[in-house]
Amino acid sequence: MVANEFWAEGEPVVDKAAPDGPVETRWERRKFSAKLVNPANRRKLTVIVVGTGLAGGSAAATLAEAGYQVKSYCYQDSPRRAHSIAAQGGINAAKNYRNDGDSVYRLFYDTVKGGDFRARESNVYRLAQVSVNIIDQCVAQGVPFAREYGGLLDNRSFGGTQVSRTFYARGQTGQQLLLGAYQAMERQIGLGNIEMNARHEMLELIIVDGKARGIVVRDMVTGEITTEFADAVVLASGGYGNVFFLSTNAKGCNVTASWRAHRKGALFANPCYTQIHPTCIPESGSHQSKLTLMSESLRNDGRVWVPKRAEDCQKPAGEIAEEDRDYYLERIYPSFGNLVPRDIASRAAKNVCDEGRGVGPGGLGVYLDFADAINRLGRKAVEAKYGNLFEMYERITGEDPYETPMRIYPAVHYTMGGLWVDYDLQSTVPGLFVVGEANFSDHGANRLGASALMQGLADGYFVLPNTISNYLAAGPFEKVSETDAAVVEARKEVEDRIAKFLSIDGDRTVDSFHRELGQIMWEYCGMERTEEGLTKAIGLIRALKEEFWTRVKVPGKGEELNQNLEKAGRVADFLELGELMCIDALHRRESCGGHFRAESQTSDGEALRHDDEFGYAAAWEYFGADGKPTLHKEDLNFEYVHPSTRSYK
């Protein structure tokens, strides 16, 4: 592959922090080799943490508990409003409580395979090791995991595995885990070790003498712009699925914190790796601003099907005889059935709908049917497992899933791409650490279900607190002055950007630009991609970006609560990110994970990887809004789980 009109080739990027030797001992050896900060010196060091979800909340609480001074920032009105609260189904851990063959190695294997061999083995093995500690930590915090009749913690299965390793709290697992992290944070806030700043949005990264030393933030209530300093900065600001406009993410989720860091030199890795979740309530009309997820845990007991004949699609589900139903996941993938990984289930749903066998408005839906489970287990047992999810579905759709099958369709859910980090979770900007979904993560090209909560808490509770000390051992660093040239420049960039938004006074709303961008991204950089479509998308996004800066209308002032101004800044960054996502997808001429290139498929229509050409993480360097991004490759080496054709049949 050679660079072309869209990108340039740069030097390879190397993870210099990664240990070698047996994978089973790499994490212990890295912890031992990392420099330590003695307890008395920790009180002299300050760390900024941006984001209060599972990764940010657990990181802030743990760093403060260790003795560091922590400044925490979130744009929500409370840390417990972070989007992690929306996670429903569960959290993986290799406890093997069911005695069904699970182990740290099997979780490692499933995650590498599920990510379609595009993740680092060292990181994934560490994640599997740490997973067993997370459950103990959360139980000690009082997280009310589901329990069996005898009092033992219960488990259920998720896609891409053949064991039960997912711990859960009904359909509220994210909420309960976040409340655990939030309470740990609140304890440290009460002790004066965490300075909590809600309703503050990070709008720029401050780099002094080549190191991340602070951020520029805007008070979202008063509009006041301030500069905040520390010895290190941790970004835990989540993913960027809202680039598609319609996604399962909360409306406030955005890429701005990560993108500001990217513009200042942090490489952005695998931006096109987007997870499409198969169990989402289908779109009901153009009035919608977000989509609602139905937990993957429902696929434990729900059976996915569509009519065998297109002419039956308009009939009520109850009038379609059993012999006229196609349980297509069970038919195509008998080994895993309805519990195939998310990318497999999503693409299969798209295929049957493309054949004209989809159900519901526009034929964009498949059935998720619980009739067998209700007959087998009884309604009360199903209510105990999924009652709040069924209630949520009925409130949104007006249909009772106990009486008629749910309708689901794939939707954008999670982003595996993010800022590139080394084994220590440090970005290419010294002193800037990135945790949770904001980094390019341990999931490769497809995240297995129930792994997001696992990674967020692993990074925050166990990994970052052990690796950031290696950097902070050289501190405290020289105090940064408000008058430093780099600080003045960063602040001016924010003020000029806000002034620009307010001065355009165009005739199009911010939301209209965001919706149009989302349609382009879903059409050309969604589940199925082609070289022709991606090339077209890049042109469309560039034209839309140019129009945005001449026609967007942002009413109000900067020195007040102004949600249109907030959204304008986020959409401006989404426009630049969307272009990079399409460039990344264009350069990767293979089908991998949830990213199906029509030009790269097997004879029976399955995804076809090209490990010899694309067995690397793609880390992109920013070269200006109108310049070519530069591609830096990190080669992925597989010593333990060797790449093979991924089959769930």
Disulfide bonds with the S-S distance in Angstrom:
none
